[in-house]
Structure formats: structure tokens, C-alpha cells
Amino acid sequence: MRKATRKIKKNAGAFAIFLFVFLTLYVISKMSMYVWGLYTSVKTQFELTHSYISFPQGWPWEWAWDNYINAFTSLSIPITLPNGDAGVALFDTLLLNTLLYTLVCTLLDLGTSWLVAYLMVRFKKFKLNAIIYTVNIAIMTIPIFGTGGATLQAYQFLGWWNNYSFYFWNSVAFTGMHLLYFHAFIEGLGKEYYEAAYVDGAGNFTIMMRITFPLTQGMFWVFYMTGAIGRWNDWNTPIIWMPDYPTLGYALYYMTSGEGGNETSAAFLPNQIAICMMLMVPLLILFFAFQEQMLSNLRIGGIKG
């Protein structure tokens, strides 16, 4: 018995060492891309394009920190103004659109999913709950292709395309995995909380905001942060649905696709990488500020016995 126990401990120790080495190498490989992007963004275009002077993985011969200034000042996207005139979206406009798309849309998306999940759990007797749940499962499992064109025409007809109303109507949705996650989480809380609140005279709204949401806010804010990060990097949605309200992700795509051509534009290769590094900084700050909340365990309920 002792020999078997020692063998298990030995194997477990070897596996732990292997796992630690593997994860360390994996993290180093990922972080090396950020390091490469940082020192490549301060190279000169001449150094990047002439291999007989340097090579792409080498350190810069001349640290051109003004690439970040050029990248910042060159962030401009041509748009069409509401009156039909040609205009340009500068950094302040890009930042405003990005914050609306990232913060507001993510909050609306998760808020509606959470609210519908809560109502489905609290009022199970209504047959509509089963219909919504079944329709959600069907939408997730049945592959639906070729609806983009029809959806675009519908949004144009309703006036939701290429204006701020798109942010609202496209985000107020209660389908997808978030609905299932919230539904399972809230259903697992137990009825003891609600029964105690009813005894104390609390109403449905008080129970929802002061009992259910505080118990589920850990999951809610984890989904919020991951969703906000995804929308921050999203360029596909704004370019199709909001072409005259570009975001920073849209600007990054536009600038790195070869627009312009002179050395003060973002088509200048080091400036392209500098833009990528600038847009990455807020995400790193967000992650390191909330990494404990994002990586912590989610616990359901607090009633024992």
C-alpha cells in the first residue's frame, strides 16, 4: 500500500512539473508576440524593408518613438455626414463610438438575457417560458445561413441601419448561451432566499435587484468583461452595420489595409503595429485590474443544510 502511494505521489509530482514547464513555455510564446510588437513599432520603415540592415526579429537600430505620435494623429476615417456631405471621423469620434458599442451594447445584451432568465425561473408556470427556452435551443442548434442580406434590408427599412439606434436594437436580445447560463445559475440558487424575503415584505422588484442580482453578479461581470473585450476588437460589425459611425477596431482594420501611402499615415508599416499596440493597452489594463474576478471560481447559492 505504501509503495502504491509513493508511486502515485511520484507520478503526480512529475505531471505537475511537466504541466508547469508546458504552461510556462506557452505563456512565454504568447508574451513574446507583445514584446516583438513593442520594439517593432519603434523601428523605421527603412529598417523594416531593407533586410541587409536588419531582420524583422532584431532589435531596432534607431528607436523611432514618434511612430506612436504619427499613428495617433493619423487615426481618421472618411465618413458620410447625416446631411450627405463628406466628413472625417477623428480619434474623439472613434473613441465615443467604441465606448458606446463596447460598454452600452454589452450591458444591454447581458442585461436583457439576465432579465429574461430571471423571469423564466421566477414565473415557471407561464407556458411562454417553455416556448422561449425551446426557441432559443432551436436557434442555437439549427444552422441558419444566408440571412445577412435580408437582415440588412430589414434594418434599412426600419431605419436601424447606420445610426445609433442599431446599438440598441441589435443588443436587446435574449437568445444564446448567456440565457442558458443565467437560467441554470438562477435556478440553482434555491427558493429559501425568496421565501425569506417575502416574509419580510419584499416585492418582486426588490427580490430581483437586492437578492438575485447580487448573487449572480459574479457571473454577470465576468461575461460583461469578456464581451466588452470582444466588442472592442470587433471591426466586422461596424463596417457592415455602422459604416459612418466607425469604431477604433474599424479604424485599425481600415488603417492596416493599406490606405494612404506616405510616411505620416498609418499605412506606414511601423505605425500599423503602433496602432495595434495602442489599442491593446486598455485591454491589458482591464485584464490586470479584474483578473481576480475573471479567474475566480463561481459559487452558486449560500444555503446549507
Order of alpha helices (4+ residues) and beta strands (2+ residues): alpha-alpha-alpha-beta-beta-alpha-alpha-alpha-alpha-alpha-alpha-alpha-alpha-alpha-alpha-alpha-alpha
